[in-house]
Amino acid sequence: MTEARPATGLSVSALIRRTEAEGGSAMVLAKGDATAGAILLLLADRGRPVGLCERVWRFEGGFGLDPVGPADLEQPGAASDYIARRRRSDPDLWAVEVDHREALRLARECLC
């Protein structure tokens, strides 16, 4: 039996609203497939990038967030170059920036 899942666009919208409700900011950097696109998150704290992660399906059930991308996001263009490479190989990929001191917690609560 297949488990019903919310559309990707709905999940991204929920993450943005939740982040803004808790005093942070979030924005779509690149829009992917509204129904089943993958989600790549650029996590930031006060404008400083602190991580990149991607929502992945766990075979034991449900979604998780795995760290991806370059180790040093402080390098100019490191995050944007990685996102551009991923989008070239997967045009259905959503890229979302979440700027909040607890960005990872918010992402887990909304996307996993």
Summary of the structure (lengths in Angstrom):
residues: 112
radius of gyration: 13.4
end to end distance: 19.7
largest distance: 45.9
contacts: 316
relative contact order: 0.27
helix: 31%
strand: 30%
